[in-house]
């Protein structure tokens, strides 16, 4: 299962309409915001179809998993469907749940109040439900600004530190690009390490570059820290470093434009748990055996040539010094 899928569901009281574009979608919010109502509508239709008094339109079956369900047995039998999961289901935060859905061909809509750290979900697929009379729709909680920035440090002056979550090719790339400038490059080691690093260096002006495709679970606490130090932290979240390379125009790959414009159609969730996984694999495969050969462990010199590296950095550089500053 891949692609985009529109779900429309209503009864006589309320109407929901939303589009799903990735395999994992989180719907957050306090009590009374419409999460339970939506889940109950899908559940009623899944059990009783038209006899439920609910109308549901979607090109894929919509199924629910409840908190008291033998979820592992039930999930093992579900194929090519959109699975809605109750926020009271404690198993959604477990490693066992993440492992169970990793190679399935379903899409998952998970209702929750807190981040799910075992799942690699995108900052772009975290929603709240907004209501206008009887109409309900999904609205992104974190909205992207120019150049993939989600929060920009207030005041004047450029950041003095560029922080990556990556300690391999991405970090090596930025370290090479900013070598000999006033910008210090640092690595948090992982996406979970970004928050800890920022806590320890909150007195420095930092430009964070992390992989938005799998940063969803970290976003809440990193944004809270940014609100605490609004003049210090800028948060920039492109899909991933490999996506920046592909987007930069450096590589002449047949069909690349279609992949970048419609990644939902190209990415099979059975093979790739997140879009980050796909773009890494895609770049490695498409450049294998060429003078642009890419590996995750060590950046190829082709990408660090000033003319080439400048094209990559230009995609996110509106709030950063250029390499010659």
Secondary structure by P-SEA (a helix, b strand, c coil): cccbbbbbbbcccccccccccccbbbbbbcccccaaaaaaaaaaaacccccccccccccbbbbbbccccaaaaaaaacccbbbbbbccccccccaaaaaaaccccbbbbccccccccccccccccbbbbbbcccbbbbbbccccccccccccccccccccbbbbccccaaaaaaaaaaccccbbbbbcccccaaaaaaaaccccbbbbbccccccccaaaaaaaaaaaccccbbbbbcccaaaaaaacccccccaaaaaaacccccccccccccaaaaaaaaaaaaaccccccccccccccccccaaaaaaaacccccccccccc
